[in-house]
Amino acid sequence: MNIKSAGKRVGKVLLISAGTFAAAFVGSTIVAGWLLVRPHKWRTLDCVPHVRHGRLEPITLVASDGVRLHAWAQLSRFADPDDWVLVLHGYRSDRDIQHNRRRFFARRGYNVLLLHFRGHGSSDPARISYGYHEAKDVEAAFNFLRSLRPGHKMRIGIDGISMGAAAAAYAAGNGTIDPDWMVLESCYDNIRHALKNRLARRLGNSITPLIAWPIEIVVEQLVQLRAKDLDPARALEKAHCPILLLAGDSEEILKVVEIEYLFGCIPQPKSCVLFPGAGHEDLLAHDTRRYAKAVGSFLRDFAPHKTTNVPTAT
């Protein structure tokens, strides 16, 4: 009788423990999924800073699904009105860290539009979809630039970093924009690789295979997308403009083999430059000279434009 009672108690304890573990696993998976897609902290950025080489103007755009977007436009005094660069920030970033890009392109004779994606900065809150829905923001910004000079042959390029590069890839692949050139920096090849790499970076390689798939399912439900649709490599197969691919050769979030696969999917003309020792970071800040040489050479070859009294570029 005592043995039977002890067995029942042990069974009950094991059952409760298993249920508790299962509940904790499911709960932590849901929380992890939410943390990956939750909107970034909203910020008010109405104060327009003073900039060199032109003036900065605040702009409000509306995406095709009604999401309001905040942007800044710099009209460079060295640029022709038809020459523009759309600068796109990365995951949980914003325009603030893009000011070095703004200066880089403005000094080389381009007007610059700095965009805050949905769910970032002072744009409307929205769940982050790793570039897929953000492609609508790229489309809105691109159409805005086209509307500035109706009837003119405008020359519009894109400089995208990480998620910004993926959003540009989706928009170009879907045919909703037709940029004259794109510089894509640290762009993931597909979301499954990007998710596993991010988890492995934080949790290690041993536990990542156990939790990556459940978190992927949660993320799919939260952003109402299939993981297989989050594939910039496949989208870039349909691109119709010159593309420069930039990446660090020591990135943990983006492996070299994935960079090589992504580059292989891009049609000609294209170029790829790796930055020795660089991780998933701002490559312009990491190695200014290498960045300036790579992007400057690409622009000379594929983005001819008019300039007025351009200073010595650095």
N, C-alpha and C positions, 0 to 999 in steps of 0.2 A: 504493500500500500504506500509506504514511504517512498519506494523507488518510483512508483507510478506518479505520485505527486511531484516528486523532484523532476521527473522527466517532463511533466506538463509545464512546470514552472520554467524549466530551461527552454522548452519549445516556445513558450509565450514570450520569454525574454528575447530569444533569437528573432521571432516574428516582429516584435516591436522594434528591435534594433534594425532589422532589414527595412521595415517601413520608414523608420526615421532617416536611415541613410538614403533611401530612395527619394523621400520628400526633400531632404537637404540637397541631393544631387539635382533634382528637377528645379528646385528653387534657385540654386546657385547658377544653373544653366540659363534660366530665364533672366536673372539679374545680369549675368555676363553679356547675354545677347542685347539687353537694353542698354548697357553701358557702351556697347559698340556703336549703337545707332542713335543714341539720345542727342538732341540738339546741343550745340555748343553754347556756352554762356552768352546771353544776349548783351550787346554793348551799344551805347549811344556814341556815334562817331560823327556828329554834326559839325564839330569844330574842325574847320578846314585849315590844315597847317600851311605855313608859307613854304614854297618850294622854289628851287632854282630852275632855270631853263624853261620858264613858262608859268602858268597858273593852274591851280587845282580847283575843280568845281564838283560839288555834290550832285548826284543824279539818282532818281528813283525809277526803277524799271519794274515791269510786271511780266512774269512768265506766262506761258500759254495756259497754265492751270490756275492762274490767279494769285500765285505767290508773289509778294512784293519783295523787291531786291534793292539793296543799297549799293551804290557804286561811286567812285571818284574818277573823273576824267582830267587828265593833264594835257593841255594844249601847249605843245613845245614850240618855242619861238624859232627853233631850227627846222621844224617839220612842215612839209606840204600838207594841206588840209585833207588830202586823200590817203595819207599814210598813217596807219594805226596798228597798234599791238594790243591785244586783249590778254591781260595777265591774270592767271587763274591760280589761286592758292591751294594748299593741300588740306588734308584731313585734320580737323580741329585747329586750323590755322586761320589767318585772316589777312587783310591787306597790309597790316602794319609791317610784317616781315617782308612784304613785297616792294617796299620803297626803294631797296637797292636795285631791284629790277626796273622800277620806274625810272630811276636815274640812268641806269645803263642804256635803256632804249631811247629815252628822251635826248641824251647826249649824242646819240647816233642818228638823230633826225626822224624820230617817230613820235606821234601822239600816242598816249597810253590811257587805256581804260582799266581801272582796278576794280574788280567785282568781288562782292561778298556773296558766297553761295547761300542758298536757303539753309537754315539751321546754323548759320555762322554769323558772327559779328552783329550788325544792325539790320540784317535782312530778316524776313519773317521766320519764326521758329518752324522747324520741320525735321522729321527723322532723316538721318544721314543715310544715303543709299550708295555710297562709295562711287559716285560719279554718274550713276544711271539716271536718276531723276534730275540731278544737277545739270545734265545735258540740256534740259529745258532752260536753265539759267544762262548757259552759254548761247543758246539760240536767241534768247531775249536780248542779250548784250550785243550779239552779232547783228541782229536786225536793227537795233538802235543805231549802231554805227553806220549801217547801210542807209538809214533814213536821214542821216546828216547831210548827205550830198546826193539827192536824187538825180539820176541821169549821168552821174560821174562814174568812171571806172576806179573805184576805190581799191586800195591795196591793203588788205587786212590780214595780219598774222596772229598767231596764238603762241603764248608762252605759258605752258601749264606744268605744275609741279604735283607729283604724286596723284592724289584724287583729282586735282585740276586737270592733269594730263589725261586721266581716264575719262573725265567728263567731256573733254575735247574729242577724244577718240570716239566715244559713243555718238556725239553730235555729228562729227564728220562721217562716221560710218553709216549713220541713219540718213545722211543726205540733207539734214536740216540746216547745215551751214556749208559754205564753200570757201574755206580760208585759202589764202595764197601760199601760206607755208605754216609749219608748226614746229615748235621746239618742245619736246616732251621729256620731262625730267623725272626719273624715278617712278615710272608708270608700271603698275602691276600687270601681269599677263592675264590672270584670272583670279576671281575672288577666293577660290578654294586654297590656292597657293598663298595668297596674301593673308588669309585668316590663319592658316596653319603656321606661317612664319611669325606672325604677330604673337600668337599664343606660345609658340616655342621660345620666343624671345623672353617672355615673362615667366612661363611655367616650366620650361625645359622640354626636351624631346620625349621623355618617357611618358608623361601624362597627356601631352597634346593629342595623340591619336584617339584617346578615350573620350575626350570632350569636344573635339573639333566638329564632329558630325552633329551632335545634339545642339550645339550653339549655332551651327549653320542653319538648322531647321528653325530655331527661334528667330534668327535674323530674317530668314525668308518670310516668316509670318508677320514680323513687325514692319517690314518695308514693302510687303506684298509683291515680292519678286522671287523668281527662281534663281538659285545660285548659278546655274549654267548660263543664265542670261548676262551675268556680270563677267564679261569676257572681252576686255579691250583688245586683246590680240586678234580675235575674230572680227571685231568692229573695224580695226585698222586695215584689214585686208581690202576694204572697200574705199579706203582713202584715195583722194585724187590730187594730192599736193606734195611738194617736197617736205620731208620730215627729218629732223635731227633728233636722235635719241641720246639722252645723257643719263648716266647712272654712276654710282660709286661701285668699285669692285669689291668693297668690303661690307656691303649692305646685308643686314640680317633679315629685313622685311622683304627684300627682293634679291633673290639668288642670281649669280652670274648666268647659270644655265637658263633661267627664266628670262633674263634680259636678251640672251642670244635667241631664244625661241620667239620672243616678241619682235625682235628685229627681223627675223626671218619671215614673219607674217606681213611686214610692211612692204608695199610695192615700191619700185624705183620711181623717182630718185630719192635716195635716203642716205643717211650717214649715222654712225654710232661712235660716241666718244665715252670711254670709261675714265673715271677719276681715281687714280691709285690711292688707297688708304681711306677713301671716303665712304661713309655709311649713308643711312637714309637721312640726309641733311641738305641744307642749302648749298648747292655746289658752287654758286657764285661766291659765297662767303668762304667756302672751304679752300678754293684755289682760284682766285680772281683772274690770274693770268691765263690759266688753262681754259677757263670758261670764256673769257673775252676772245681768246684765239679761236676756239671751236665755234662759238656762236657768230663772231665777227666774220669768219671765213664762210660760214653757211649763208649769212645774210648777203654777203657780196656776190655769192654764186646764184642764189635763188630768190633774193628779195631786193632787186634794184629799186631805188626810190629817189625822189628829189629831196635835196637838203639845202638849207640856207645858213651859211656861216656856222657850220658845225664845229665845235671846239675839238681839241685833240682828245680822242676817246681813250678811256682807261678802264 
